[in-house]
Amino acid sequence: MVQNQMVPDKIWQKIKNGQKLNSRPVTLLEQTESTNTIALKMAGSGAPSGALVIAETQSNGRGRLGKSWLSPAGSGLYFSMILRPALVFKEIPRLTLAAGVAVCRTISQKYGIGPLLKWPNDILLNNRKCGGILAEAEVAGSEYLVVLGIGLNISTPQDFFPASLRDRATSLQHHVNRPVVRGELLADLVNKIEQVVLQLEQGEFSTILEQWRQLDATRGKLLTWVSVAGKVVEGISLGPDEQGRLHIRDNRNKVHEILSGDVLLVNG
């Protein structure tokens, strides 16, 4: 691990100067409540697929189930990408799984480390959360507008995390032996995301799902699922199905199909 040394970030500087990212429109904000909120408004006003909203910091970054995402200024990558995918409604949840594969593959190829995934949207390094994904969709006439929000801890000091999260959170730079340059990482991420979205549109979800399963940090392990209604189930993770639902087998051999709620790794 090296400290995040001052390395020229030419791509980030171009974005700050108002330039596009490989023809993609980019809105860079010093601070906002949530890039997803801004991106959804822009999408509803006609912003094209591929348009990006980036923030140096978020005051109310959104995670799943109404949770907040810690977004300290300058030490993370917080962005939302507008998509207008050629998918039917039941296929929209697959975008979260596909984006997880894209993020892990990008980090692995770029930095030579092996992040894993925790259903449905957590990016893990050494069993600690490094990032998260939140896909939100709206109907606009005959198409679906999807905003894919991604937050990655890049160089957040460990003692910056709240005490309750300190042993469960981490940053990418802590695991990489060269400086992480945000602009370069962003460019590679959006390219990879567009590739997996195209795979989905071409009906190749089975390939993506198999890749996701290879990155699954919890398959075969004991999990606790807490539903939105407060129901608690403990069982062995069987991984996600073709609809993106997680399957857990409890001690009575009953298989539960999970679409939402909290999933915690027992003794993890």
C-alpha positions in Angstrom: 0.0 0.0 0.0 1.2 3.5 -0.8 -0.2 6.9 0.2 -2.2 8.6 -2.5 0.7 10.7 -3.8 0.1 13.8 -5.9 0.0 12.4 -9.4 -1.3 14.6 -12.3 -4.9 13.6 -13.1 -5.2 14.8 -16.6 -8.7 13.4 -17.2 -10.1 14.9 -14.0 -8.6 18.3 -14.9 -10.2 18.1 -18.4 -13.6 17.4 -16.7 -13.1 20.3 -14.4 -12.4 22.4 -17.5 -15.8 21.4 -18.8 -14.7 18.8 -21.3 -16.6 15.6 -22.1 -15.3 12.2 -21.1 -14.9 10.3 -24.4 -18.0 12.1 -25.9 -20.0 11.6 -22.7 -21.5 14.8 -21.2 -20.2 15.4 -17.6 -21.6 17.5 -14.8 -19.0 17.9 -12.1 -20.3 19.3 -8.8 -18.2 20.4 -5.8 -21.0 19.3 -3.5 -24.5 17.9 -3.8 -26.9 15.9 -1.7 -26.8 12.9 -4.1 -25.5 12.5 -7.6 -28.4 10.0 -8.2 -31.0 12.7 -7.4 -29.4 15.2 -9.9 -29.0 12.5 -12.5 -32.6 11.4 -12.3 -33.8 15.0 -12.8 -31.4 15.4 -15.8 -32.6 12.1 -17.3 -36.2 13.2 -17.0 -35.3 16.4 -18.8 -33.7 14.5 -21.7 -30.1 14.0 -20.8 -28.6 11.3 -23.1 -27.6 7.8 -22.1 -24.0 7.8 -20.9 -24.2 11.3 -19.3 -22.4 11.5 -16.0 -22.9 13.4 -12.8 -19.9 13.5 -10.5 -19.5 15.1 -7.1 -16.4 15.8 -5.0 -18.5 15.2 -2.0 -22.1 14.3 -1.2 -24.0 15.5 1.9 -26.7 12.8 1.6 -25.3 10.1 -0.7 -27.9 7.3 -1.0 -27.4 3.7 -0.4 -29.9 0.8 -0.4 -32.9 0.8 1.9 -32.6 4.5 2.7 -29.1 4.3 4.1 -26.6 7.0 3.6 -23.2 6.7 1.9 -20.2 8.4 3.5 -18.7 10.8 0.9 -15.8 12.8 2.2 -14.4 15.4 -0.1 -11.6 14.5 -2.5 -11.1 11.0 -1.1 -13.6 9.0 -3.1 -15.2 8.6 -6.5 -18.9 9.4 -6.4 -20.8 9.4 -9.7 -24.0 8.5 -11.4 -24.4 7.4 -15.0 -27.6 7.8 -16.9 -28.7 4.8 -18.9 -31.6 4.2 -21.3 -31.2 0.4 -21.7 -33.1 -1.7 -24.2 -34.4 -4.0 -21.4 -37.8 -5.0 -20.2 -38.9 -4.3 -16.7 -38.0 -7.6 -15.2 -34.5 -7.3 -16.5 -33.8 -3.9 -14.8 -32.5 -5.5 -11.5 -29.9 -7.3 -13.5 -28.1 -3.9 -14.0 -26.9 -3.9 -10.4 -25.3 -7.3 -10.7 -23.8 -6.4 -14.1 -22.4 -3.1 -12.7 -20.8 -5.0 -9.8 -19.0 -7.3 -12.3 -17.9 -4.2 -14.2 -16.4 -2.5 -11.2 -14.6 -5.6 -9.9 -13.2 -6.5 -13.3 -12.0 -2.9 -13.8 -10.2 -2.8 -10.4 -8.7 -6.2 -10.9 -7.4 -5.5 -14.3 -6.1 -2.0 -13.4 -4.5 -2.7 -10.0 -3.9 -6.5 -9.9 -6.1 -7.1 -6.8 -9.2 -9.2 -6.4 -12.3 -7.4 -5.1 -15.3 -9.6 -4.4 -19.1 -8.9 -4.4 -21.7 -9.2 -1.6 -25.2 -9.4 -2.8 -26.6 -7.2 -4.2 -24.4 -4.2 -4.5 -21.3 -4.2 -2.2 -17.7 -4.1 -3.4 -15.4 -5.8 -0.9 -11.7 -5.9 -0.4 -10.4 -8.3 2.2 -13.9 -8.7 3.4 -14.3 -5.0 4.0 -16.7 -2.7 2.1 -14.9 -0.5 -0.4 -17.8 0.6 -2.5 -21.5 0.3 -3.3 -23.9 0.5 -6.2 -27.4 1.9 -6.3 -29.6 1.6 -9.5 -32.8 3.6 -9.6 -35.3 3.5 -12.5 -38.2 5.6 -13.7 -40.6 5.1 -16.5 -40.5 7.7 -19.3 -43.1 6.9 -22.0 -42.1 3.6 -23.6 -38.6 3.4 -22.1 -37.0 3.1 -18.7 -34.6 5.7 -17.4 -32.0 4.2 -15.2 -29.5 6.0 -13.0 -26.6 3.9 -11.9 -24.9 5.4 -8.9 -21.5 4.2 -7.8 -19.5 5.2 -4.7 -15.9 4.0 -4.1 -13.7 4.8 -1.2 -10.4 5.8 -2.8 -8.1 7.2 -0.1 -10.4 7.8 2.9 -8.2 7.5 6.1 -9.3 4.5 8.2 -9.9 6.7 11.3 -12.3 8.9 9.3 -14.9 6.1 9.2 -17.3 6.1 12.2 -16.2 3.6 14.9 -19.1 1.4 14.1 -17.8 1.0 10.5 -14.1 1.1 11.0 -13.6 -2.7 11.0 -16.0 -3.2 8.1 -14.9 -0.5 5.7 -11.8 0.2 3.7 -10.4 2.2 0.8 -8.9 1.1 -2.5 -5.6 2.9 -2.0 -5.0 0.9 1.1 -4.7 -2.2 -1.0 -2.8 -0.9 -4.1 0.9 -0.3 -4.3 0.7 2.7 -6.7 -1.4 5.9 -6.6 -5.0 5.6 -7.6 -5.8 8.3 -10.1 -9.5 9.0 -10.0 -9.9 10.3 -13.6 -8.3 7.2 -15.1 -10.3 4.9 -12.9 -13.5 6.7 -13.8 -12.8 6.5 -17.5 -12.2 2.7 -17.3 -15.2 2.1 -15.1 -17.7 3.8 -17.5 -16.3 2.0 -20.5 -16.6 -1.4 -18.7 -20.2 -0.5 -17.5 -21.2 0.3 -21.1 -19.8 -3.0 -22.2 -21.8 -5.1 -19.7 -25.0 -3.1 -20.4 -24.5 -4.0 -24.1 -24.1 -7.6 -23.0 -27.4 -7.4 -21.2 -29.2 -5.9 -24.1 -27.8 -8.7 -26.3 -29.3 -11.3 -24.0 -26.0 -12.4 -22.4 -27.0 -12.2 -18.8 -26.1 -15.8 -18.1 -22.5 -15.0 -18.9 -22.6 -12.0 -16.6 -24.3 -14.0 -13.8 -21.6 -16.7 -14.0 -18.9 -14.0 -13.7 -20.8 -12.6 -10.7 -20.9 -16.0 -9.1 -17.2 -16.3 -9.4 -16.8 -13.1 -7.5 -19.4 -14.0 -4.8 -17.9 -13.4 -1.4 -20.7 -15.2 0.5 -21.8 -18.2 -1.6 -21.9 -21.3 0.6 -21.5 -19.3 3.8 -23.9 -18.7 6.6 -25.9 -15.5 6.3 -28.5 -13.6 8.2 -31.3 -12.0 6.2 -33.3 -9.2 7.8 -36.4 -8.3 5.6 -37.7 -4.8 5.3 -40.6 -5.9 7.5 -38.1 -7.1 10.2 -38.3 -10.9 9.5 -35.0 -12.6 10.3 -33.8 -15.7 8.5 -30.5 -17.5 8.9 -29.2 -19.9 6.3 -26.6 -20.8 3.7 -26.2 -18.5 0.7 -26.9 -20.3 -2.6 -26.2 -17.2 -4.7 -28.4 -15.1 -7.0 -30.8 -16.6 -9.6 -31.6 -15.4 -13.2 -33.8 -12.6 -11.8 -31.1 -11.4 -9.5 -32.8 -12.7 -6.4 -30.6 -14.1 -3.7 -31.4 -17.7 -2.5 -30.8 -18.7 1.1 -31.4 -22.2 2.4 -32.3 -22.3 6.1 -31.8 -25.2 8.6 -35.1 -26.7 7.7 -34.0 -26.9 4.1 -36.4 -24.3 3.0 -35.1 -22.0 0.3 -35.9 -18.3 0.6 -35.9 -16.0 -2.5 -34.7 -12.5 -1.4 -35.2 -9.4 -3.4 -34.7 -6.8 -0.7 -33.6 -6.4 2.9 -30.3 -6.6 4.7 -27.9 -9.5 4.3 -25.2 -10.0 6.9 -22.4 -12.5 6.9 -22.4 -14.5 10.1 -19.0 -14.3 11.8 -17.8 -12.3 8.8 
